[in-house]
């Protein structure tokens, strides 16, 4: 009889853990607008059809890092405006120091100078490499403050739920949030932000006028800028007459780190600087970097934290992104993928994984206050699956520091 009672209690606990919903993050206002975000990877977009499909707001990638301008930015901006869509812009940040952050913010503003933008300027900082949380937040704050100062506009933080909860601090959370979380009706509460102004709920949406997948978003009325006058003119970070910049090596720099920052390759830096040993550079040394040498970081030597992943039958970019706690857009950008819905078994791609994950399986280190329900929602899986894969006897008992296999 006692065994039956214990077994009954066990199943009741499982039921409660699975059925009690996690707290959701609320929109900042009741008025919701349908939106998408796009980059060069969507090709030539028919914005007339996009408008007719009911889309009201489009966020457009302006560029990436220090010197890469999105190949479709100008066209996307002009065509979206022509067809009466409200336009926002975002920049993919690759900074690895406060100085880098300010430089990249300046580059972003130079790309959107003299343009009329309708929505808050977005910082897309999601690829952290080996940065500590302290460094991540110092970089994010430096970037946001510089962006505000140069553009004279309000700004917004784009982040997935995991980074919002475990990476960014309360100072960054003073800025509004555009949150990404897929497979749920509402984004999960992250304990930092009180509401969202943007919610990216799918990376595999379909919209008339766009070939292939596109990110789908919801935006509140608070996403709009209070002042839509033209962005002040800011010059791009200067190159010399030979289209080069000079970079002073800082303590802790490596060629890999510098290559990632400037969207180039280690081999290119070695070649143009006549470096004999790529593992030997000195603080204070001056390196020449070509401003227009943009390789989108396709070489694995560009980033020591990259791994190579061989695609298996049944894989999708969404599934791979969830496994390695990254995003579909990051995978697309890193691998120059033209159609995010078209990948092949046996093909290899580069990934910058989160440090808490390893190998071809996802692992999560339990933090204080975590529940299995919360972790399952985070990785778009089920409590039952985590219980089964980890041989958990009591799903209500997990411990800080415990490593859980997710899939």
Secondary structure in CASP SS format (residue, H / E / C, confidence):
PFRMAT SS
TARGET T0000
AUTHOR 0000-0000-0000
METHOD secondary structure of the structure
MODEL  1
X C 1.00
X H 1.00
X H 1.00
X H 1.00
X H 1.00
X H 1.00
X H 1.00
X H 1.00
X H 1.00
X H 1.00
X H 1.00
X H 1.00
X H 1.00
X H 1.00
X H 1.00
X H 1.00
X H 1.00
X H 1.00
X H 1.00
X C 1.00
X C 1.00
X C 1.00
X C 1.00
X E 1.00
X C 1.00
X E 1.00
X E 1.00
X C 1.00
X C 1.00
X C 1.00
X C 1.00
X E 1.00
X E 1.00
X E 1.00
X E 1.00
X E 1.00
X E 1.00
X E 1.00
X C 1.00
X H 1.00
X H 1.00
X H 1.00
X C 1.00
X C 1.00
X C 1.00
X C 1.00
X H 1.00
X H 1.00
X H 1.00
X H 1.00
X H 1.00
X H 1.00
X C 1.00
X C 1.00
X C 1.00
X C 1.00
X E 1.00
X E 1.00
X E 1.00
X E 1.00
X E 1.00
X E 1.00
X E 1.00
X E 1.00
X C 1.00
X C 1.00
X C 1.00
X E 1.00
X E 1.00
X C 1.00
X C 1.00
X C 1.00
X H 1.00
X H 1.00
X H 1.00
X H 1.00
X H 1.00
X H 1.00
X H 1.00
X H 1.00
X H 1.00
X H 1.00
X C 1.00
X C 1.00
X C 1.00
X E 1.00
X E 1.00
X E 1.00
X E 1.00
X E 1.00
X E 1.00
X E 1.00
X C 1.00
X C 1.00
X C 1.00
X C 1.00
X C 1.00
X H 1.00
X H 1.00
X H 1.00
X H 1.00
X H 1.00
X H 1.00
X H 1.00
X H 1.00
X H 1.00
X H 1.00
X H 1.00
X H 1.00
X H 1.00
X H 1.00
X H 1.00
X C 1.00
X C 1.00
X C 1.00
X C 1.00
X C 1.00
X C 1.00
X E 1.00
X C 1.00
X E 1.00
X E 1.00
X E 1.00
X E 1.00
X C 1.00
X C 1.00
X C 1.00
X C 1.00
X C 1.00
X C 1.00
X C 1.00
X C 1.00
X H 1.00
X H 1.00
X H 1.00
X H 1.00
X H 1.00
X H 1.00
X H 1.00
X H 1.00
X H 1.00
X H 1.00
X H 1.00
X H 1.00
X H 1.00
X H 1.00
X H 1.00
X H 1.00
X H 1.00
X H 1.00
X H 1.00
X C 1.00
X C 1.00
X C 1.00
X E 1.00
X E 1.00
X E 1.00
X E 1.00
X E 1.00
X E 1.00
X H 1.00
X H 1.00
X H 1.00
X H 1.00
X H 1.00
X H 1.00
X C 1.00
X C 1.00
X C 1.00
X C 1.00
X C 1.00
X H 1.00
X H 1.00
X H 1.00
X C 1.00
X E 1.00
X E 1.00
X E 1.00
X E 1.00
X E 1.00
X C 1.00
X C 1.00
X C 1.00
X C 1.00
X C 1.00
X C 1.00
X C 1.00
X E 1.00
X C 1.00
X C 1.00
X C 1.00
X C 1.00
X C 1.00
X C 1.00
X E 1.00
X E 1.00
X C 1.00
X E 1.00
X E 1.00
X E 1.00
X E 1.00
X E 1.00
X E 1.00
X E 1.00
X E 1.00
X C 1.00
X C 1.00
X C 1.00
X C 1.00
X C 1.00
X C 1.00
X C 1.00
X C 1.00
X E 1.00
X E 1.00
X E 1.00
X E 1.00
X E 1.00
X E 1.00
X E 1.00
X H 1.00
X H 1.00
X H 1.00
X E 1.00
X C 1.00
X C 1.00
X C 1.00
X C 1.00
X C 1.00
X C 1.00
X C 1.00
X C 1.00
X C 1.00
X C 1.00
X C 1.00
X C 1.00
X C 1.00
X C 1.00
X C 1.00
X C 1.00
X C 1.00
X C 1.00
X C 1.00
X E 1.00
X E 1.00
X E 1.00
X E 1.00
X E 1.00
X C 1.00
X C 1.00
X C 1.00
X C 1.00
X C 1.00
X C 1.00
X H 1.00
X H 1.00
X H 1.00
X H 1.00
X H 1.00
X H 1.00
X H 1.00
X C 1.00
X C 1.00
X C 1.00
X C 1.00
X H 1.00
X H 1.00
X H 1.00
X H 1.00
X H 1.00
X H 1.00
X H 1.00
X H 1.00
X C 1.00
X C 1.00
X C 1.00
X C 1.00
X C 1.00
X C 1.00
X C 1.00
X C 1.00
X C 1.00
X C 1.00
X C 1.00
X C 1.00
X E 1.00
X E 1.00
X E 1.00
X E 1.00
X E 1.00
X C 1.00
X C 1.00
X C 1.00
X C 1.00
X C 1.00
X C 1.00
X C 1.00
X C 1.00
X C 1.00
X H 1.00
X H 1.00
X H 1.00
X C 1.00
X C 1.00
X C 1.00
X E 1.00
X E 1.00
X E 1.00
X E 1.00
X E 1.00
X C 1.00
X C 1.00
X C 1.00
X C 1.00
X C 1.00
X C 1.00
X H 1.00
X H 1.00
X H 1.00
X H 1.00
X H 1.00
X H 1.00
X H 1.00
X C 1.00
X C 1.00
X C 1.00
X C 1.00
X H 1.00
X H 1.00
X H 1.00
X H 1.00
X H 1.00
X H 1.00
X H 1.00
X H 1.00
X C 1.00
X C 1.00
X C 1.00
X C 1.00
X C 1.00
X C 1.00
X C 1.00
X C 1.00
X C 1.00
X C 1.00
X C 1.00
X C 1.00
X E 1.00
X E 1.00
X E 1.00
X E 1.00
X E 1.00
X C 1.00
X C 1.00
X C 1.00
X C 1.00
X C 1.00
X E 1.00
X C 1.00
X C 1.00
X E 1.00
X C 1.00
X E 1.00
X E 1.00
X E 1.00
X C 1.00
X C 1.00
X C 1.00
X C 1.00
X C 1.00
X C 1.00
X H 1.00
X H 1.00
X H 1.00
X H 1.00
X H 1.00
X H 1.00
X H 1.00
X C 1.00
X C 1.00
X C 1.00
X C 1.00
X H 1.00
X H 1.00
X H 1.00
X H 1.00
X H 1.00
X H 1.00
X H 1.00
X H 1.00
X C 1.00
X C 1.00
X C 1.00
X C 1.00
X C 1.00
X C 1.00
X C 1.00
X C 1.00
X C 1.00
X C 1.00
X C 1.00
X C 1.00
X E 1.00
X E 1.00
X E 1.00
X C 1.00
X C 1.00
END
